Amino acid sequence: MSALRLEDGQSAADLATYVRRAKGVDESGDVRLQALGSVLAAWTCVVPGGGLLGNGLVLGLRTYALAEPAHLDVTVPLAAITDRLARDGAAGEPGSVPTELPVPPMTTSPSWAALSPPRGGWEPVGQVGAADLEEAARAGIAEIAQGAPSGSGAAAVADLRRRVWGRATGTVPPVPSGGAFGLHALGFLGRPDQERDPVTVHAAGPWTRLSTRAGFVLTR
């Protein structure tokens, strides 16, 4: 398949924003594009897991309606998507975003892309306030910044990140701190100056799913 056609310009603009935020977490990261019929699922990695089971993995997920049915499952660099949206949008009206997304020819194989959460079997756990999760995310970011000053080795920083984001929040119900970070980093918690719905929590086996109207974060 050479291209995906999103339902409208708003969806394309939202995809561009989502990918840009994911790049803010990992400049050299990837996005897994799964198209099944009329729905496109865009997966990104917020925190890479460790070991064969991917313990500590944090994934972001946004879904979009497609104007034309498609069947695709490919993982490509985030930069390739932002480049295509920017280049093709520049050819149209000022500020426009194309609804057609050419599928990049280059593919990647990050380990997280092989770990797919289940589609069914999710059990409701409860709800957590968006403000509480944002506070947990900001506290973790500050702890990492303080514990890994400029010049820290990559291995030491990665270990600190795993420890901080692998802890449970102090919320009820508790959720992995990495999930709170994912919601904050990807913009899924909404703006603090606006009324925000609580985040819904579901669990299935080793997976936890945090859901908002803006998107999903899944942790393992």
Summary of the structure (lengths in Angstrom):
residues: 220
radius of gyration: 17.5
end to end distance: 31.3
largest distance: 49.2
contacts: 697
relative contact order: 0.18
helix: 34%
strand: 32%
